[in-house]
Each structure stands twice: as structure tokens, then as C-alpha cells.
Amino acid sequence: MSGAVLTKICGITRVEDAALAAGEGADFLGLNFWPRSKRHITVAAAGSLAQAARAAAPSVRLVGLFVDQPEDEIVAAAVALALDVVQLHGDESPAQVAALAARGLTVWKAHAVRGAGDLGLAAWPAAAHLLDAPSAGRGGSGSVFDWAHAAAAVAAGHRIVLAGGLTPDNVASAVDQVRPFAVDVASGVESAPGKKDPARVQAFLAALH
């Protein structure tokens, strides 16, 4: 298994979890700004999380998750928190991705994998593509999909962030099969939505290193 695969712990809602995940070596922390998410936080509240994460590990990168939110709202949050990445998890168009990129943002686009076939990733001017199982609630399914689809996207030359149902028990196998740019986990390292379990966070990161 390659040690070069990056890690993203998503749905950070507590200062102690931000410090823990960053301090344990997570490459990215996800902050969810979609109001209907179980892990939603406000931009104002996220300031203390960003500060705690960067104090624990100055190299950690912060990802803001948005679902069909206005461009100016996304840009304002990115500027206020110095976000390293904005992740779009809704029905945004390739043109909206391009518009945000033109404003200097690094954009990841999330895609629901519903079956075999071309995901049309080439149409999106995104820095990376997050692949997840379909979810009525957006912002992460917590379910595993057929990783062969993600492996095919990697083979086609796309930068893939693998999400959906990853846990400390299956992430090594996922990486071996897919060889993604990064892996993304939320519920797989939690004791409750938005509450990270330190032992599971540590186990998840240890499985990759």
C-alpha cells in the first residue's frame, strides 16, 4: 500500500477533534457549511476549529463543504477562514466550478456513483473529484459503493478522493484497490454525528501509514 495517499477527516465540529485529527497527521480536515447537515457548523464557529487545527499542525489543510450555496457566500467563507479547498457537494455545474476556480479557489467536486459507466469527470474543471455513494441527505452517504468504479476513474487519469463508508477496518483494502489521491472519512471515525472517536481516528490514520 502506498503511503502517499492523503487523508481527510470530514465533519469536524469540535475544537478537540480538530486538534486531535491534525495532530495525529490528517492531511485535510473537512468543515461542513451546509445548514441541513448533521455536522453543520457556521463560518463564525469554524474560526476556533481552524485555529486549533493549525496550532496542532501548521501544514494541515482545511476543506469547506458546500451544497448549492451562492458563489459569494462560498468565497466569503474561504477568505474568512483561509480555506485551502472548497468542496461542492450539490448540483453545481461545471461553469460554477470554473467560476470559483477563476476567483483563486481550489475546488473539489463530489459525485455520486450510481453504477458502472463514465462519470463524465472530464467535463469538470475541478482540482479533484470526490466519489461517494448516493445519499438523499447530501454531504456524505456513509455507505460503500463498488470501488472498481473509482479505480477506473484513477486509471483514466483523474485525481480521485475516495469517500463512502470507509472505516479503520477497510481503508487499507480500499487504497490497495483504488490507489486514490486521498481518502475521506466522517462517520467511520465517529461515536456520534460530528463527534470524533479518538481511538478510531488514530486507527484510521495508522491503517494508512
C-alpha positions as CSV (number, residue, x, y, z in Angstrom):
1,M,0.0,0.0,0.0
2,S,1.3,3.4,-0.9
3,G,2.0,5.8,1.9
4,A,1.4,8.7,-0.5
5,V,-2.4,8.6,-0.2
6,L,-3.6,11.7,1.6
7,T,-6.2,11.6,4.4
8,K,-9.3,13.8,5.0
9,I,-11.2,13.7,8.3
10,C,-14.5,15.3,7.5
11,G,-17.3,16.8,9.5
12,I,-15.2,18.4,12.2
13,T,-17.4,20.2,14.7
14,R,-15.4,20.4,17.9
15,V,-12.1,22.1,18.8
16,E,-10.7,19.0,20.5
17,D,-11.5,16.9,17.3
18,A,-9.8,19.5,15.1
19,A,-6.7,19.4,17.2
20,L,-6.7,15.6,17.5
21,A,-7.1,14.9,13.8
22,A,-4.5,17.5,12.8
23,G,-2.1,16.4,15.5
24,E,-2.4,12.8,14.5
25,G,-1.4,13.6,10.9
26,A,-4.5,14.1,8.9
27,D,-3.7,16.0,5.7
28,F,-7.1,17.6,5.3
29,L,-9.9,18.5,7.8
30,G,-13.4,19.0,6.4
31,L,-15.8,21.7,7.7
32,N,-19.4,21.3,6.7
33,F,-21.2,24.6,6.0
34,W,-24.4,23.1,4.6
35,P,-27.2,24.0,7.0
36,R,-29.1,20.7,6.6
37,S,-26.1,18.6,7.6
38,K,-25.9,16.8,10.9
39,R,-22.3,18.1,11.0
40,H,-23.1,21.7,10.1
41,I,-21.1,24.5,11.6
42,T,-21.2,28.2,10.9
43,V,-18.3,30.2,9.5
44,A,-18.1,32.1,12.8
45,A,-17.8,28.9,14.8
46,A,-15.3,27.4,12.4
47,G,-12.7,30.0,13.2
48,S,-11.8,28.4,16.5
49,L,-11.7,25.0,14.8
50,A,-9.3,26.3,12.1
51,Q,-7.1,27.9,14.8
52,A,-6.9,24.7,16.8
53,A,-6.1,22.6,13.8
54,R,-3.4,24.9,12.6
55,A,-1.9,25.2,16.0
56,A,-1.6,21.4,16.2
57,A,-0.2,21.0,12.7
58,P,0.6,24.1,10.7
59,S,0.7,22.1,7.5
60,V,-2.9,20.8,7.8
61,R,-5.2,21.9,5.0
62,L,-8.9,22.9,5.6
63,V,-11.7,22.0,3.2
64,G,-15.0,23.7,3.3
65,L,-18.0,21.7,2.2
66,F,-20.9,23.5,0.4
67,V,-24.1,22.3,-1.2
68,D,-25.7,24.6,-3.9
69,Q,-24.7,27.7,-2.0
70,P,-24.2,31.1,-3.6
71,E,-20.8,31.8,-5.1
72,D,-20.2,34.9,-3.0
73,E,-21.1,33.0,0.2
74,I,-18.5,30.3,-0.7
75,V,-15.8,32.9,-1.5
76,A,-16.5,34.9,1.7
77,A,-16.1,31.7,3.9
78,A,-13.0,30.7,2.0
79,V,-11.4,34.1,2.6
80,A,-12.5,34.4,6.2
81,L,-11.0,31.0,7.2
82,A,-8.2,30.9,4.6
83,L,-9.7,27.6,3.3
84,D,-7.3,25.5,1.2
85,V,-10.1,23.8,-0.7
86,V,-13.8,24.2,-1.3
87,Q,-15.8,21.0,-1.9
88,L,-19.0,21.3,-3.8
89,H,-21.5,18.5,-2.9
90,G,-24.7,19.6,-4.7
91,D,-25.9,20.1,-8.2
92,E,-23.4,22.7,-9.1
93,S,-22.5,23.0,-12.8
94,P,-19.0,22.8,-14.4
95,A,-19.4,26.5,-15.1
96,Q,-19.9,27.2,-11.4
97,V,-16.7,25.2,-10.6
98,A,-14.9,27.2,-13.2
99,A,-16.1,30.5,-11.8
100,L,-14.9,29.6,-8.3
101,A,-11.5,28.4,-9.7
102,A,-11.2,31.7,-11.6
103,R,-11.5,33.5,-8.3
104,G,-8.5,31.7,-7.0
105,L,-10.1,28.8,-5.1
106,T,-9.0,25.2,-5.3
107,V,-12.3,23.3,-6.0
108,W,-13.1,19.6,-5.4
109,K,-16.4,18.3,-6.9
110,A,-18.3,15.5,-5.3
111,H,-20.1,12.9,-7.5
112,A,-22.5,10.2,-6.5
113,V,-21.5,6.8,-8.1
114,R,-24.7,5.1,-9.1
115,G,-23.3,2.3,-11.2
116,A,-20.9,1.4,-14.0
117,G,-20.1,3.8,-16.8
118,D,-18.4,7.1,-17.5
119,L,-18.9,9.6,-14.7
120,G,-18.2,12.4,-17.0
121,L,-15.4,13.7,-14.9
122,A,-13.6,15.3,-17.8
123,A,-16.3,17.9,-18.1
124,W,-15.5,19.3,-14.7
125,P,-12.6,21.8,-14.2
126,A,-12.0,20.6,-10.7
127,A,-8.7,20.0,-8.9
128,A,-10.0,16.7,-7.7
129,H,-13.2,14.6,-7.8
130,L,-14.7,13.1,-4.6
131,L,-16.6,9.9,-5.3
132,D,-19.2,8.7,-2.8
133,A,-22.3,6.5,-2.8
134,P,-25.6,8.3,-3.5
135,S,-27.2,10.0,-0.5
136,A,-30.6,11.7,-0.1
137,G,-29.1,13.8,2.6
138,R,-26.1,15.0,0.6
139,G,-22.8,15.8,2.3
140,G,-21.7,12.1,2.6
141,S,-23.5,8.8,2.5
142,G,-21.6,6.6,5.0
143,S,-22.2,3.8,2.5
144,V,-19.7,1.9,0.4
145,F,-20.0,1.8,-3.3
146,D,-18.2,-0.5,-5.9
147,W,-14.6,0.7,-5.7
148,A,-14.0,-0.7,-9.2
149,H,-15.7,2.5,-10.5
150,A,-13.2,4.7,-8.6
151,A,-10.3,2.5,-9.7
152,A,-11.4,3.0,-13.3
153,A,-11.5,6.8,-12.8
154,V,-8.0,6.7,-11.4
155,A,-6.8,4.6,-14.3
156,A,-8.3,7.2,-16.6
157,G,-6.1,9.9,-15.1
158,H,-8.4,11.6,-12.7
159,R,-7.4,12.8,-9.2
160,I,-9.9,10.9,-7.0
161,V,-10.8,11.4,-3.4
162,L,-12.5,8.2,-2.2
163,A,-15.3,8.5,0.2
164,G,-18.3,6.5,1.4
165,G,-18.3,4.0,4.2
166,L,-14.6,4.0,4.9
167,T,-13.5,2.7,8.3
168,P,-10.3,1.8,10.1
169,D,-11.0,-1.8,9.0
170,N,-11.5,-1.3,5.3
171,V,-9.5,1.7,4.3
172,A,-6.3,-0.2,3.6
173,S,-8.1,-2.5,1.3
174,A,-9.8,0.5,-0.4
175,V,-6.4,2.1,-1.0
176,D,-4.9,-1.1,-2.4
177,Q,-7.8,-1.5,-4.9
178,V,-8.3,2.2,-5.9
179,R,-4.9,4.0,-5.4
180,P,-6.7,7.3,-4.9
181,F,-5.2,10.7,-4.4
182,A,-6.9,10.9,-1.0
183,V,-9.4,9.1,1.3
184,D,-12.3,10.9,3.1
185,V,-14.0,9.7,6.3
186,A,-16.6,11.1,8.6
187,S,-19.0,8.6,10.2
188,G,-16.4,5.8,10.1
189,V,-14.4,7.6,12.9
190,E,-17.3,8.9,15.0
191,S,-19.1,7.9,18.2
192,A,-22.0,10.1,17.1
193,P,-22.5,12.5,14.2
194,G,-20.0,15.3,14.5
195,K,-18.3,13.7,17.5
196,K,-15.0,12.0,16.6
197,D,-13.8,8.9,18.5
198,P,-10.1,9.4,19.2
199,A,-9.2,5.7,19.0
200,R,-11.0,5.4,15.6
201,V,-9.3,8.5,14.3
202,Q,-5.9,7.1,15.3
203,A,-6.7,3.7,13.9
204,F,-7.8,5.1,10.6
205,L,-4.7,7.1,10.2
206,A,-2.5,4.3,11.4
207,A,-4.0,2.0,8.8
208,L,-2.7,4.3,6.0
209,H,0.8,4.8,7.4
